Amino acid sequence: MAVKVLVVDDSGFFRRRVSEILSADPTIQVVGTATNGKEAIDQALALKPDVITMDYEMPMMDGITAVRHIMQRCPTPVLMFSSLTHEGARVTLDALDAGAVDYLPKNFEDISRNPEKVKQLLCEKVHTLSRSNRRFGSYSPAPAAAPAAASSAAPTSSFASPAPVRTAAPVRAAAAPAAHAPAPKRKPYKLVAIGTSTGGPVALQRVLTQLPANFPAPIVLIQHMPAAFTKAFAERLDKLCKISVKEAEDGDVLRPGLALLAPGGKQMMIDGRGTVKILPGDERLNYKPCVDITFGSAAKSYGDKVLSVVLTGMGADGREGARLLKQGGSTVWAQDEASCVIYGMPMAIVKANLADAVYSLDEIGKHLVEACV
């Protein structure tokens, strides 16, 4: 059965091009279009699409407001189109908070010059989102994060002004705890390493906002994300969390209570002295940043003193790095299927028998506190 898609954009050109690209795939059917957020809500209720592509800036009602209403009335996976700018990153993160599942850059030149590449990427995203957990089950909003004082590690910019604390996007209610999810063992970990992709921005927010300011271990975060987005994402997390969060820079030193986010488009490694190395993104690698690379460097530098966590995401990035960590005696956790947006990366960990424990998203932050001494 074809995946039914609703295309929402106020630009007639963009609606036509997206519709043409999707309709060229025989397994995708464009069932309707809308020119603003209000029309999008009405069409979503009437047509019940499997996936919605959504622009942000539209007349009558913007895309983020439309996403909030859709998630309340007829939860449907939403793919946002956004610009690769700092403001575009802020808007995209707002959309993910509102309930959107994923995003793609809105680049008219790419659509004109690289139609095959754009078609492949867009169709892959649509098919993946149609299978996401966000389409099914009951939904429960995440509790609002407690306001945190501005961290001294927070970068200063025009975007760094105080923002209202938002609730995280709704996620599928967690099932009963997995049978192979024992209580965590307490250990003097030297590093917590968390890798994630699709669904990761909201998942990381839910986990990190549970950690106290005096969390005893340094943290590194590897989120598949464009270069223009990671600084804005780190700033957002820093405002919402009690711990400090910043985009990692070459030469940063790991310390307790600080989470360093791998910069988009580059690779992050850690040496035995606790110093972060930021390297250019290797074009031969699919992911920049890559979870496997950071996990692998952590395994080499810290032996059995790493607690690694693989959260929601497409593909299998993190599996080989987790294998190296396990070989060195470190601990590997995976997010459970029920609470994942996309059960890809955690599934790869579980299927390879690398997971020491499988926890629901809302359990992970609590267990991190319990495990680290």
C-alpha positions as CSV (number, residue, x, y, z in Angstrom):
1,M,0.0,0.0,0.0
2,A,1.3,3.4,-1.0
3,V,2.4,5.9,1.7
4,K,-0.1,8.8,1.7
5,V,1.4,12.3,1.9
6,L,0.0,15.7,2.5
7,V,2.2,18.5,1.2
8,V,2.0,21.9,3.0
9,D,3.7,25.1,1.7
10,D,2.5,28.6,0.7
11,S,4.9,28.5,-2.3
12,G,3.1,27.1,-5.4
13,F,6.5,26.3,-6.9
14,F,7.6,24.3,-3.9
15,R,4.3,22.5,-3.5
16,R,4.5,21.4,-7.1
17,R,8.1,20.3,-7.0
18,V,7.7,18.3,-3.8
19,S,4.5,16.7,-5.1
20,E,6.2,15.8,-8.4
21,I,9.2,14.3,-6.6
22,L,7.1,12.2,-4.3
23,S,4.6,11.2,-7.0
24,A,7.5,9.8,-9.1
25,D,7.9,7.1,-6.5
26,P,5.2,4.5,-7.2
27,T,5.1,3.6,-3.5
28,I,4.1,7.2,-2.5
29,Q,0.8,8.9,-3.1
30,V,0.3,12.7,-2.7
31,V,-3.3,12.8,-1.4
32,G,-3.5,16.5,-1.0
33,T,-1.8,19.9,-0.6
34,A,-2.4,22.9,1.6
35,T,-1.2,26.5,1.5
36,N,-1.2,27.4,5.2
37,G,-1.4,25.9,8.6
38,K,-5.2,26.1,9.0
39,E,-5.7,24.3,5.7
40,A,-3.1,21.7,6.8
41,I,-5.1,20.9,9.9
42,D,-8.3,20.5,8.0
43,Q,-6.7,18.4,5.3
44,A,-5.0,16.2,7.9
45,L,-8.3,15.5,9.6
46,A,-10.1,14.8,6.3
47,L,-7.4,12.9,4.4
48,K,-5.7,11.1,7.3
49,P,-2.2,11.0,5.6
50,D,0.6,8.8,6.7
51,V,3.1,11.7,6.5
52,I,2.9,15.5,6.3
53,T,5.6,17.7,4.8
54,M,5.4,21.1,6.4
55,D,6.8,24.6,5.7
56,Y,7.3,27.0,8.6
57,E,6.5,30.5,7.4
58,M,3.0,30.6,6.0
59,P,0.0,33.0,6.1
60,M,-2.9,32.6,8.4
61,M,-1.2,30.0,10.6
62,D,2.5,29.1,10.7
63,G,3.8,25.6,10.5
64,I,4.8,25.2,14.2
65,T,1.3,26.1,15.4
66,A,-0.2,23.7,12.8
67,V,2.0,20.9,14.0
68,R,0.8,21.5,17.6
69,H,-2.8,21.3,16.6
70,I,-2.2,18.2,14.4
71,M,-0.4,16.4,17.2
72,Q,-3.3,17.1,19.5
73,R,-6.1,16.1,17.1
74,C,-4.7,13.5,14.7
75,P,-1.1,12.6,15.5
76,T,0.8,12.2,12.3
77,P,4.6,12.1,11.4
78,V,5.6,15.6,10.2
79,L,8.7,16.4,8.1
80,M,9.6,20.0,8.4
81,F,11.4,22.0,5.7
82,S,13.9,24.5,7.1
83,S,16.7,26.9,6.1
84,L,20.3,26.0,7.0
85,T,20.8,29.2,9.1
86,H,20.9,29.9,12.9
87,E,17.4,31.2,12.7
88,G,16.3,28.2,10.7
89,A,17.8,25.9,13.3
90,R,15.9,27.7,16.1
91,V,12.6,27.4,14.1
92,T,13.3,23.7,13.4
93,L,14.0,22.9,17.0
94,D,10.7,24.7,18.0
95,A,9.0,22.4,15.4
96,L,10.5,19.3,16.9
97,D,9.4,20.4,20.3
98,A,5.9,20.9,18.9
99,G,5.9,17.3,17.7
100,A,7.5,17.2,14.2
101,V,9.6,14.1,13.8
102,D,12.3,15.1,11.3
103,Y,13.5,17.9,9.0
104,L,15.1,18.6,5.6
105,P,16.9,21.7,4.4
106,K,14.7,23.8,2.1
107,N,17.1,24.6,-0.7
108,F,15.6,25.6,-4.0
109,E,18.9,25.3,-5.8
110,D,19.4,21.7,-4.8
111,I,15.9,20.9,-6.1
112,S,16.8,22.4,-9.4
113,R,20.4,21.1,-9.8
114,N,20.3,17.8,-8.0
115,P,16.9,16.3,-8.6
116,E,17.9,12.7,-8.2
117,K,19.7,13.3,-4.9
118,V,16.8,15.3,-3.5
119,K,14.3,12.7,-4.7
120,Q,16.2,9.9,-3.0
121,L,16.6,11.7,0.3
122,L,13.0,13.0,0.4
123,C,11.5,9.6,-0.5
124,E,13.7,7.8,2.1
125,K,12.6,10.2,4.8
126,V,8.9,9.9,3.9
127,H,9.1,6.1,4.0
128,T,11.0,6.1,7.3
129,L,8.6,8.5,8.9
130,S,5.6,6.5,7.8
131,R,7.0,3.6,9.9
132,S,7.8,5.7,12.9
133,N,6.2,5.1,16.3
134,R,4.8,8.6,16.3
135,R,1.9,7.4,14.1
136,F,0.6,4.9,16.6
137,G,-0.3,4.4,20.2
138,S,-1.3,6.9,22.9
139,Y,0.6,10.1,23.4
140,S,1.8,11.7,26.7
141,P,3.5,15.1,26.8
142,A,6.8,15.3,28.6
143,P,6.8,17.3,31.8
144,A,8.2,20.8,31.5
145,A,11.9,21.1,32.3
146,A,12.6,23.2,35.4
147,P,14.2,26.5,34.5
148,A,17.9,26.5,34.9
149,A,20.3,29.3,35.6
150,A,22.3,30.4,32.6
151,S,25.5,28.4,32.5
152,S,28.9,30.0,32.3
153,A,29.6,27.7,29.5
154,A,26.8,29.0,27.3
155,P,27.9,30.8,24.2
156,T,26.9,34.4,23.9
157,S,24.9,35.4,20.8
158,S,21.8,37.3,19.7
159,F,20.0,33.9,20.1
160,A,21.1,33.5,23.7
161,S,18.4,35.7,25.2
162,P,16.1,33.9,27.7
163,A,13.5,31.7,26.1
164,P,10.4,30.2,27.6
165,V,10.7,26.7,28.8
166,R,8.8,24.3,26.5
167,T,7.5,20.9,27.1
168,A,9.1,18.3,24.9
169,A,7.2,17.0,21.9
170,P,4.8,14.2,22.7
171,V,6.1,10.7,22.3
172,R,4.5,7.3,22.3
173,A,3.7,6.2,25.8
174,A,6.3,3.7,27.1
175,A,5.4,0.0,27.4
176,A,6.1,-2.0,30.5
177,P,9.8,-2.2,31.3
178,A,11.7,-4.7,29.2
179,A,12.4,-8.0,30.9
180,H,16.2,-7.5,30.3
181,A,16.3,-4.1,31.9
182,P,18.0,-4.6,35.3
183,A,18.7,-1.8,37.8
184,P,21.9,-0.1,36.8
185,K,25.1,-1.0,38.6
186,R,26.9,1.9,40.3
187,K,30.4,2.5,39.0
188,P,32.9,5.4,38.9
189,Y,32.5,6.1,35.2
190,K,34.9,8.6,33.6
191,L,32.6,9.4,30.7
192,V,28.9,9.1,29.6
193,A,28.6,9.0,25.8
194,I,25.2,9.3,24.2
195,G,24.6,8.8,20.4
196,T,21.3,9.5,18.6
197,S,19.7,10.6,15.3
198,T,16.1,10.9,14.2
199,G,14.0,11.9,17.2
200,G,17.2,12.7,19.1
201,P,16.8,16.4,19.9
202,V,13.6,15.8,21.9
203,A,15.0,12.5,23.4
204,L,18.2,14.2,24.6
205,Q,16.2,17.0,26.1
206,R,14.1,14.5,28.1
207,V,17.2,12.7,29.3
208,L,19.5,15.6,30.1
209,T,16.8,17.7,32.0
210,Q,16.7,14.9,34.6
211,L,20.4,15.3,35.5
212,P,21.4,17.4,38.5
213,A,23.9,20.2,38.2
214,N,26.4,18.2,40.2
215,F,26.2,15.2,37.9
216,P,29.6,13.4,38.6
217,A,30.6,12.4,35.1
218,P,31.5,14.3,31.9
219,I,29.1,13.8,29.0
220,V,29.6,13.8,25.2
221,L,26.6,13.9,22.9
222,I,26.7,12.8,19.2
223,Q,23.5,13.9,17.4
224,H,23.2,13.6,13.6
225,M,22.6,17.2,12.7
226,P,23.7,19.8,10.1
227,A,26.6,22.2,11.0
228,A,24.3,25.2,11.2
229,F,22.1,23.5,13.8
230,T,24.4,22.2,16.6
231,K,25.3,25.5,18.1
232,A,21.6,26.5,18.5
233,F,20.7,23.1,19.8
234,A,23.5,23.2,22.5
235,E,22.3,26.7,23.5
236,R,18.8,25.4,23.9
237,L,19.8,22.5,26.0
238,D,22.0,24.7,28.2
239,K,19.0,26.9,29.0
240,L,16.8,23.9,29.8
241,C,19.2,21.8,31.8
242,K,20.7,22.0,35.2
243,I,24.0,20.7,33.8
244,S,26.0,22.9,31.4
245,V,25.8,22.1,27.6
246,K,27.9,23.6,24.8
247,E,28.9,22.8,21.3
248,A,32.3,21.1,21.5
249,E,35.4,22.9,20.3
250,D,38.9,21.5,19.6
251,G,40.8,21.5,22.9
252,D,37.8,21.5,25.2
253,V,38.4,19.5,28.4
254,L,35.9,17.0,29.8
255,R,34.6,17.8,33.3
256,P,31.8,16.6,35.5
257,G,28.5,18.4,35.0
258,L,29.4,19.5,31.4
259,A,27.9,18.0,28.2
260,L,29.8,18.6,25.0
261,L,27.8,18.3,21.8
262,A,29.7,17.2,18.7
263,P,29.6,19.9,16.0
264,G,27.7,19.2,12.9
265,G,29.7,18.4,9.8
266,K,32.8,17.3,11.8
267,Q,34.0,14.4,13.9
268,M,34.6,14.4,17.7
269,M,37.2,12.2,19.4
270,I,38.5,12.1,23.0
271,D,42.0,11.3,24.2
272,G,43.2,9.7,27.4
273,R,43.8,13.1,29.1
274,G,40.1,14.1,28.7
275,T,40.8,16.5,25.8
276,V,38.4,16.8,22.9
277,K,39.7,16.7,19.4
278,I,37.5,18.1,16.6
279,L,38.4,16.8,13.2
280,P,37.1,17.7,9.7
281,G,34.2,15.6,8.5
282,D,35.4,12.7,6.3
283,E,33.4,12.6,3.0
284,R,33.8,8.8,3.0
285,L,31.6,8.6,6.1
286,N,27.8,8.8,6.0
287,Y,27.5,10.6,9.3
288,K,29.2,13.8,10.4
289,P,29.3,13.6,13.3
290,C,29.5,9.8,13.6
291,V,28.7,8.0,16.8
292,D,31.0,5.1,16.0
293,I,34.0,7.4,15.8
294,T,33.4,9.1,19.2
295,F,32.5,5.8,20.8
296,G,35.6,4.2,19.4
297,S,37.9,6.9,20.7
298,A,36.2,6.6,24.1
299,A,36.9,2.9,24.2
300,K,40.5,3.4,23.4
301,S,41.0,6.2,26.0
302,Y,38.9,5.0,28.9
303,G,38.7,1.2,28.7
304,D,36.0,-0.1,31.0
305,K,35.1,3.4,32.5
306,V,32.5,4.5,29.8
307,L,28.7,4.3,30.1
308,S,27.3,4.6,26.6
309,V,23.7,5.1,25.6
310,V,22.2,4.7,22.1
311,L,18.9,6.5,21.6
312,T,16.3,6.7,18.8
313,G,17.6,7.0,15.2
314,M,17.7,5.6,11.7
315,G,20.4,3.1,10.6
316,A,23.1,1.4,12.7
317,D,25.6,4.2,13.6
318,G,27.0,3.4,17.1
319,R,26.9,-0.4,16.8
320,E,30.6,-0.8,15.9
321,G,31.7,1.8,18.4
322,A,29.6,0.0,21.1
323,R,31.2,-3.3,20.1
324,L,34.6,-1.7,20.9
325,L,33.3,-0.4,24.2
326,K,32.0,-3.8,25.2
327,Q,35.3,-5.4,24.3
328,G,37.0,-3.0,26.7
329,G,34.6,-3.8,29.5
330,S,32.4,-0.7,29.3
331,T,28.6,-0.5,29.6
332,V,26.1,-0.1,26.8
333,W,22.5,0.9,27.1
334,A,19.8,1.1,24.4
335,Q,16.5,2.9,24.3
336,D,13.5,0.5,24.1
337,E,11.4,0.2,20.9
338,A,8.2,1.5,22.5
339,S,9.7,4.9,23.3
340,C,11.7,5.4,20.1
341,V,10.6,7.6,17.3
342,I,12.7,5.4,15.0
343,Y,13.8,2.0,16.3
344,G,16.9,1.7,14.1
345,M,20.1,2.5,16.0
346,P,19.0,1.0,19.3
347,M,17.7,-2.1,17.5
348,A,21.1,-2.6,15.9
349,I,22.7,-2.6,19.4
350,V,20.1,-5.1,20.7
351,K,20.3,-7.4,17.7
352,A,24.1,-7.5,18.0
353,N,23.7,-8.6,21.7
354,L,25.7,-5.5,22.8
355,A,23.1,-4.0,25.2
356,D,23.7,-4.5,28.9
357,A,20.3,-3.0,29.5
358,V,17.3,-1.7,27.6
359,Y,15.4,1.2,29.1
360,S,12.5,3.4,28.1
361,L,13.3,7.0,27.4
362,D,11.9,8.3,30.6
363,E,13.9,5.8,32.6
364,I,17.3,6.7,31.1
365,G,18.0,10.0,32.9
366,K,17.0,8.6,36.3
367,H,19.2,5.5,35.8
368,L,22.2,7.7,34.7
369,V,21.9,9.4,38.1
370,E,21.7,6.1,39.9
371,A,24.6,4.5,37.9
372,C,27.3,7.2,38.1
373,V,29.1,7.7,41.4
